[in-house]
Amino acid sequence: MKHQQKKMRNLSTMKMLCVTIILSVFVYSVIFKYAFIGKNAGLQKEFFFKEIDDEIRDEMSYANEITYAGNMRNADKWIIVTSISYPTQDVKSLANLPEWQLLVVADTKTPPDWHLDGVIFLSVAAQQSLGYKILEHIPYSSYTRKNIGYLYAIQHGAKLIYETDDDNHPTDSLKGFMTAETMYGVVPSSATTVLNPYAYYGQPTTWPRGYPLDNIGDNISGEYNAVHWKTALIQQGAVNGDPDVDAIYRLTRKSNSKLLNLTFDEYMPPLFYPKGTFVPWNSQNTLFLYDAFWGLLLPSSVTSRVTDIWRSYFTQTLLWLIGGHLSYLPPNCYQLRNSHSYIDDAKQEKKFYDQAGELVQFLFSWKCKSNNLPSCIQILADDMALKGFWDISDAKVTAAWLQDLFTIGYEFPKMTSTRLNEPIDFSITLQSDNRFAVSIPSKQLYIGEKKSRIKNLYYKTCYQAHASIVSTQKQLTHQNPILLLIIFNTPRYENIPYLESLYDGHFVKTIYCGPEPPSKAVLHEWEINFITFNATRQRAKMDPPGSFNYECVLKVMKLGMRVKGVLSIADDAIMKVKSIRTLPLDEIWHNSKGFITKEDFLKLVKHTPKFNKNKLVKRNRIYYPIASLKYGSIKSCNSSNLQGKCTLDPFSQFFIRYETNIKDAIDELYQLQSSNEIIKTFLVGLQRKLLGEKRVAKMATDVYYIPQKHFQKFISIAEVFFKHRVFLEIAVPTILHSIGVNDNKLGACAYNWGYGTTRDKPLPIFQAFLDSFLVFLHPVKLSSITKENMNMVELFCAALNSHHFTHPFEQ
């Protein structure tokens, strides 16, 4: 037995010796190769890995002589920081994030007694015990000591790595980063080599550190394509406060007496960078998914102000080879920057002042002839050394890095097709709604040409009748954290200026939707966001205009905006905009109340109590038509006996007209319920809410609100209804009343069915509307103001002069 054990130990020793020889030969061959690199030297640019079986790899595990400053959490989410200071408040905050393991990498200046409970602290001595090959190449007093922490996290099971600095404070506990398989976002619709993310997020005169200086003055387009792509493997979050800008910016734009305090638009969609479009990203608020861990390596031959920028361009080039992407996300972090000498920073940044544009052009045209990612990584590192973008030592550290990754068991992703075209969902005209002063520091202000246009429109439309109302008293405009979606059933966009006058500044984002884009003059003069819905099929079948315009809601939900919800309203409805702040943003609003005569309206207002948000009362009676498909053909249900069998002829022509569409949609939902939990839950809720199987509801649906928590439910179900072209006023009420309409007083909308009477001349009831509990009124045809309809002019001016709106001259 002892002899057999000795034989096994000898065999193990021989295997280890063989592996050591193989790796030593490889390392020295790399060194030998670079010893003869000259300007015109040709290189063998293929990086080969030896096949090492699992048994030998197990025996190659590194030493485990780490002194922990606290117990290691059983986490696959890691935060990597390097620091030369005692724990800052921001570091303490990072240490307290649940589900995240913080690792701090020490340097020679780090206090030797550094300690924080729950944090892994890699002292300089501990780093040396790890045995990583890159230890031979990374200098002390260098930001690139972080590389050691990356390897340690990967070796100990990391699946996500968030890297930051000790003066950054995440504002959302890192929940704003995306970790699902796919994510929504936008990409620029036209090809561009570089794209300024700071301009996209509302700071057009600011640029990130490392941005090519030649491109600072480029105009940013407002034209984008919405996409639903595989989640970005690298995600950079914008940072409010003192974000990452270069020394040129700080020396020329920042006040010497004030802190930099920039703010970015947190309600823009995530911005994808497609293949061929570059952006510099840093190491201060960045998430790496597992398949991008190979791209964590920071080069050591360049300065600390250049290292993460050069890494970003290098990694992004290779990311496209595996079908991966980078995404720039809305702000999720605040930075109060540690003090720097801007002159010293400028000296350290000289390399990217001189070479960033040249590097981008080189990488844009660079091609890898290998079909193996590690080989391509090494080839590009070699090529960048040959071109003088970094030193030969960084090509060597790349080889050591790849060797370490392989040894600790990291699995490199496979390379994919290099095709340029990727699927897009729809186009959108999109601009940041932030209004920033050009001076620094900036704060969110209501400035610009739009304000002047609104004042001029009011003066032109209302001044003669209401001059005495104009005052200099300033009003604070409350921005509701929701998206306002204004839908046009027909392309009659004359009322956009009047809608802007009523609602501008009251919502964090407003998007218009119609069957075709408005003129470029309207788009740019009023600085609006716009998407289109497909009206081709409704015209072919002679459906009423806007029959399926809930496509607009589906589209804005797929932008991935961080809004609390979406308020969809027809262009010919009007709302008391300041009443929105009184409504709960986590509840669905869909409350239709009809009337015909003025007397009906006054009775409606008189007998309906005001909404009390502290007392939500669930519906105990159904006031809208319900139809059933349970027994084949569609039948209406008796409102006085909804639990009984539905046998009546359909009350609504739309039940008959769209019977086949409804049946096909319901049948598909029942087929999908076995594989889709959302749809299964929806069908259960629908049966409970409408008191029977395979039932649908019909209601006027010109106004409704859906909170963020229901977005995915609505998307999953509405896509089925839209696929089968189920009419708007059947599809939306059916969905909403299954997933969560809990109160019949939320966001009440009065619908005027008095054709030829009050519907055409709503002014006589408008003051009663303003004084009522009602929030919305439909229809109000503001477009008729352009035809000098004095009735509508009076109504528009009365609205702006009421306390329910913000007067243009009181902002």
LINLIN-V961760 format. One line per field, one symbol per residue. ss: DSSP state (h for helix, s for strand, l for the rest). phi: phi as a letter, one per 40 degrees, with the letter a starting at -180 (. if undefined). psi: psi as a letter, one per 30 degrees, with the letter a starting at -180 (. if undefined). A space follows every 10 residues. Layout:
ss = ???
phi = ???
psi = ???
This chain:
ss = lhhhhhhhhh hhhhhhhhhh hhhhhhhhhh hhhhhlllll llllllllll lllhhhhhhl llllllllsl llllllssss ssllllllhh hhhhhlllll ssssslllll llllllllss sslhhhhhll llhhhhllll llhhhhhhhh hhhhhlllls sssslllsss llllllllll lsssssssll lllsllhhhh llllllllll llhhhlllll llssssssss lllsssssss slllllhhhh hhhlllllll lsllllllll sssllllsll llllsssssh hhhhhhllll llllllhhhh hhhhhhhhhh hhlllsssss ssssslllll lhhhhhhhlh hhhhhhhhhh hhhhhlllll llhhhhhhhh hhhhhhllll lhhhhhhhhh hhhhhhhlll llllllllll lllllssssl lllllsllll lllsllllhh hhhhhhhhhh hhhhhhhhhl llllllllls ssssssslll lllllhhhhh hhhlllssss sssslllllh hhhhhlllss sslllhhhhh lllllllllh hhhhhhhlll llllssssss llssslhhhh hhllllllsl sssssllhhh hhhhhhhlll llllllllll llllssssll llllssllll lllllllsll llhhhhhlhh hhhhhhhhhh hhllllhhhh hhhhhhhhhh llllssssll llssssshhh hhhhhhhhhh hhhllllhhh hhhhhhhhhl lllllllsss ssllllllll llhhhhhhhh lllllsssll lhhhhhhllh hhhhhhhhhh lllllllhhh l
phi = .ccccccccc cccccccccc cdccccdccc cccccbcbcb ccbcbbbbcc cbcdcccdcc cccbccccch ccccbbbbbb bbabbcdccc ccccccccgb bcbbccbccc dccdaadgbc bccccccccc gcccdcbccc fbccdddccd cccccbgcbb bbbabcbbbc cbfgcccbbc cbacibbccb cacbaccccd chbcbbacdg cdccbdcccb ccbbbcbbbd ddcbbbccbc gbccbccdcc cbbcccbbcc acbbccbccd bcbcdgbbac bbbbabbbcd cbddccdccb cbcccbdccc cccdccccdc cbgcabbcbd dbabbbcccb ccccdccccd ccccbdcccc ccccccbbcc bbddccdccc cccccccgca cdcccccccc ccccccccgc bccccbccdc cbcbcacaca bcccbbcccb cbacbcbhcc dccccccccc cbcccbdccc bbccbccccc cbccbbbbcb cbcccddccc ccbdgcbcab bcaacacccc ccdccbfbca bbbcbccccc cfcddgdbcc dccdcccccg ccccibbcac cbbbbccccc cccccbbcba bbbcabbccd cccccccbcc cbccbcbccb abbbcbbbbc bhccbcbccc acccccbccd cbcccccbdc cccccccccc ccccbbcccc cdcccccccc gicfbbbbad bcaabbcdcb dcccdccccc ccdcfcddcb ccdcccccci cbacbcfcbc bccccgbccc bcddbccccc ccccbbbbcb ccccccbgcc dccccccccc ccccbccdcb b
psi = eeeeeeeeee eeeeeeeeee eeeeeeeeee eeeffgkaeg kkkjhkjkkk jkleeeeefg kllhhkjkil kklikgkkkk kkkgllklee eeeeffkkgk jkkkklaffk kfgkkkkgkk jjleeeefff gkeffffkll hkfgfeeeee eeeefggkfk kkkalggkjk fgggfflkfl elllallkfl kkelkjfeee ggifglllkf kkffgegkkk lgklkklilk kkfkkkklkl ciajlleeee fffkkffkkk ilkljfgllk jkjlkfklkk lagfikkkle fgefgfkkkf fllfffefee eeeeeeefef fggllkkkll kglkkjkkkl jeeeeeeffe efeefeeeee eeeefkkkfl gkeeeeeeee eeeeeefgel lfffeefeee eeeeeeeggk jklkkakgke klklellkjk lkfkjkkflk llljljlafe eeeeeeeeee efeefgeffk lgkkkjkkjk hlkjjkkkfl hjgfgeeeee eefkffkfkk klklflklle eeeeeghlkk llljgeeeee ghlkkgfhgf eeeeeefgfg lhlflkjkkl fglkljeffe ffkkfglkkj jkklleleee eeeeeefjll kjffikklkg kkglkklkge hclkklkjff iffakjflkk ekffeeegee eeeeeeeeee effffjeeee eeeeeeeeeg hllhlllklk hfklkklefg eeeeeeeeee eeeghkkege eeeeeefefg jfkggkhkkk kjgikfcfef ifeffeeeee flfkelkklj ifffefghjf eeeeeeeeef flffljkfgh .
